[in-house]
Amino acid sequence: MDPATAEASGAEVFSTPADRTVRSTVPSAQNRAASAADGQDLAFRLESWGTSAHRMVAYSTFSGATGPLSVTISWGDGTTDTVTADASEPLFRDHAYAEVGAYTIIVTATDPATNTQAVNKVTVKTMGSDFTPHAPLRLLDTRNGTGQAQGKVPAYGGASLKITGNGSIPDGVTAVVLNLTVTNTTSSGHILAWGTGRDRPDMSSINYAPGETVPNLVIMPVGRDGYVNLDNRGWESVDLIADVTGYFTQTASNGYTSLSPTRFVDTREGQGTAKGQVVGQGSFGVQVAGVGGVPKGATAVSLNVTVTNPREAGHLTVHPSGQAAPTASNLNFTAGQTVANSVIVPVGPDGRITVRNGSWQGTDVVIDVNGFYTPDSKAAYVPSRYGPSRLLDTRKTGTPLAARDYMHLLYAPNVEAHAVNVTVTNTTGVGFLSVAPDPNTPEQYENGTATPPARPVASTLNWIAGKTAANLVQTTPGDKGMVAFWNQGWQDADLLIDYYGHYAAN
């Protein structure tokens, strides 16, 4: 791949022109009368781009020399490569950094025919970003003027939300974890979250109907100006709420490790807490660090939280232990509703999180853990190069997700987890969606030898007849990169998959 191809694929290309080359006489040849470095024209353009979360390319194109060159590449992390290069051909080398971050690559080319040494350098940033937890903080509430002037977001209008500078969120953020909530709706529509400086994607972040309050978690690219866009794609105005629980930067912090969905809490069974509904305005603690595959020292956990059997409308808040419940909410529910939402929440210093029922009546709560963040985890987050994008819409293919069946998607090897938004619509009965690793390969599906994976039991989202439901999932692929999307209901339904990005350790 050359720089033009890399740029066309959406990669950020860092470059330094050939006229920035610094030439000198080779130190061992300084006293030779034949050396005349000032008269030589050896120079080279140096370009670099990321090919994965931790891996960068150094691409050099030479001029002013014709023979073999001795080239040393200092990668900026204490490691070097020394190779022999043909001056008439571009030199392509790649390197994997142990940690994400900014590095200065210095390339030194020596022409033995003229005793000339040429040096050029370029400063780069890895594609991958690490996660920093943030105590739940409300950045936007159009009902009371938090984050922007008070007042609903108009039909087919939008809110521009400043991310950097709020709370402890620094400049240079690449992506942010937001829990978005739409409320006070009077018609159907959807909310679209997307990074500034990009084309508006053809997808949705939240779908809503009249009178609904609907939350959903997003991992959203942040524009270079520190903002994200929140668009109301409906025919009537709505109120929007946005709560932050973490952000990603190209600075070494916390990587991600995925888990097969593991049930930590089920109040119906007394698992992880006392048996019985969480009382109105009540709360309970959950030990997560050091339990069920989550190590001690975990700074945050990725959860799927489900409310079921609520006696009246309310909301649920998940927050780190040891602090008062914030005004932020993670999911909203009505009486009798079963609803799920993804949650990424910091872990308290004692390794626990707290769950609070904001309703005045009791409800059951189910919590599945699907991953965690620690300084020792190596997988960094790589946002989609083109911003969030739609991978699948069965309404357009004409083949819905069949009842009690699955479809496979997202072939990508060497990935720790994918971050996708899944939406189920055109439902005619009650059901739930499960997302799980698929051990098959693409070739097995092509030649008809694939074996259906074991049916999972954990739910990603729940629906009832006539409703559209969406949820973020950080899903672990199988060994060959495949993911299975299961319709656990008894009627067909349409499935939409919007891609945010992935975590990778290489």
ABEGO torsion letter per residue (X at the ends): XBAAAAAAAGBBBBBBBAAABBBBBBAAAAABAABBAAABABBBBBBBBBABAABBBBBBBBBGBABBBBBBBBAGAGBBBBBBBBAABBBBBBBBBABBEBBBBBBBBBBAAAGBBBBBBBBBBBABBBBBBBBBBBABBAAAGBGBBBEBBBBGBBBBBBABGBEABBBGBABBBBBBBBBGBABBEBBBBBBBGBBBBBBBABBBBBGBBBBBBBBBBBBAAGBBBBBBBBABBBBBBBBBAEBBBBBBBBBBBBBBBBBABBAAAGBGBBBEBBBBGBBBBBBABGBGGBBBGBABBBBBBBBBGBABBEBBBBBBBGBBBBABBABBBBBGBBBBBBBBBBBBAAGBBBBBBABABBBBBBBBBAEBBBAABABBBBBBAAEBBBABBAAAAGBBBBBGBBBBBGBBBGBABBBBBBBBBGBABBBBBBBBBBABBAAAAAAGABBBBBBBABBABBBBBGBBBBBBBBBBBBAAGBBBBBBABABBBBBBBBBAEBBBAX
